[in-house]
Amino acid sequence: MSKVASPLVATSRLTIDLGSIVRNWKLLGLFTPDAATGAAVKANAYGMGLEPVTAALDSAGCRHFFVATPGEGIRARKVAANAEIFVLGGLTRENAAFYQEAGLIPVLNDPGEIEIWAERCRQTGNRKPCALHFDTGMNRLGLSESQALQLAADKARLHSVSPVLIMSHLACADDPQHPMIDCQKQAFDRLRAVFPGFMGSLANSAGILAQEGLGYDLTRPGIALYGAEAIDSTVGPMDSVATFEARILQVRHAKKGETVGYGATHVLARDSVIATVGAGYGDGVPRAASGDGVPLRAQFPGAVGHVCDKDVPMIGRVSMDSCMFDVTDIPAAQLEKAEWIELFGENVAVDDLARACGTIGYDILTGMRDRCERVWVG
Ligand SMILES: *Cc1c(COP(=O)(O)O)cnc(C)c1O
């Protein structure tokens, strides 16, 4: 799927390489050869576009998709007619019918949800698959170990909901040395022993990359598909996927001692050339990326952009629709030809922008707003 860019109307754009997403998906599969490789496409496929990403992976042979909400599940279903679509949360008595109609597989997180699904299946006389989520230590979602053991002993109840998958989620796989990985693996193995014959799934992206033996039958990578860091501060083998650029709206010359932006927080230390670009927090550039005048700047420097083969520092505060870069060191003849400044992509890692903002790549990618034009290539 591709779309014609409309550079005449957008001042910020996110170019998404669907070919790279597919290549990353295939590469992840090589790490866990005995498991099927699924894909987490929740949160609009981490900002990359739920429908185009799901369609591309579906065509590449991905059979298992994970979304967070029933609404996302319905969107995924429209472009992946025959895939298994697992919805991680949000089953209620009121929306259980949607799941059945759209053929979505609810991931059941507690006895209440199991009751809802069992009742739904009984009422309609139509047993539809579900997944069981076990909490093995994260204390976020899922049946506790004792609840899971109770369910395993209650064969009638288990039969009434017809699970096709048992899963759990790792809390610390982004730190491969963390002892919690092994604790959770052991807990998951104990539960697999009392739920024999079910497909098992434990690993997210970091779980696939952190160590061998976490793949089980099905993996659930998200962030690594989209080319960002899964293991903390490790670039990893993934292809870059997304490029975020902002159009240069104006280049201005300012004198030493003058200030830049809201709050006059940046004082120019020299006569400077400033490029103002058309992306701000209304497009998804976090205000915390500001070069000056936000609390994090006491700890580490702000974001950098990339233009004419050079990194350029952001200066002053990020506004809603724009932000400013110090381009004094770019030769004027080159700058004249430049139209866009990259905020992340091939040259500036999304995780580096994230670090400048005190957050992680996931947060930046999922935070890209609709005003930023998305262009799908590959
Ligand atoms: C988001 C999520 C994933 C994908 O995680 P990544 O770290 O992005 O690979 C997998 N499983 C569950 C339960 C999730 O919530």
The ligand as an SDF file (V2000), in Angstrom:
LIG
                    3D

 15 15  0  0  0  0  0  0  0  0999 V2000
    2.8140   -4.5720   23.7350 C   0  0  0  0  0  0  0  0  0  0  0  0
    2.8920   -6.0270   24.0220 C   0  0  0  0  0  0  0  0  0  0  0  0
    3.7490   -6.8440   23.2810 C   0  0  0  0  0  0  0  0  0  0  0  0
    4.7810   -6.2940   22.3220 C   0  0  0  0  0  0  0  0  0  0  0  0
    5.8430   -5.7590   23.0880 O   0  0  0  0  0  0  0  0  0  0  0  0
    7.1810   -5.1400   22.4500 P   0  0  0  0  0  0  0  0  0  0  0  0
    8.0040   -4.8060   23.6340 O   0  0  0  0  0  0  0  0  0  0  0  0
    6.7480   -3.9100   21.7200 O   0  0  0  0  0  0  0  0  0  0  0  0
    7.7680   -6.1500   21.5650 O   0  0  0  0  0  0  0  0  0  0  0  0
    3.6810   -8.2120   23.5000 C   0  0  0  0  0  0  0  0  0  0  0  0
    2.8350   -8.7270   24.4210 N   0  0  0  0  0  0  0  0  0  0  0  0
    2.0100   -7.9650   25.1680 C   0  0  0  0  0  0  0  0  0  0  0  0
    1.1260   -8.5950   26.1670 C   0  0  0  0  0  0  0  0  0  0  0  0
    2.0350   -6.5860   25.0050 C   0  0  0  0  0  0  0  0  0  0  0  0
    1.2580   -5.8310   25.7840 O   0  0  0  0  0  0  0  0  0  0  0  0
  1  2  1  0
  2  3  1  0
  2 14  2  0
  3  4  1  0
  3 10  2  0
  4  5  1  0
  5  6  1  0
  6  7  2  0
  6  8  1  0
  6  9  1  0
 10 11  1  0
 11 12  2  0
 12 13  1  0
 12 14  1  0
 14 15  1  0
M  END
$$$$
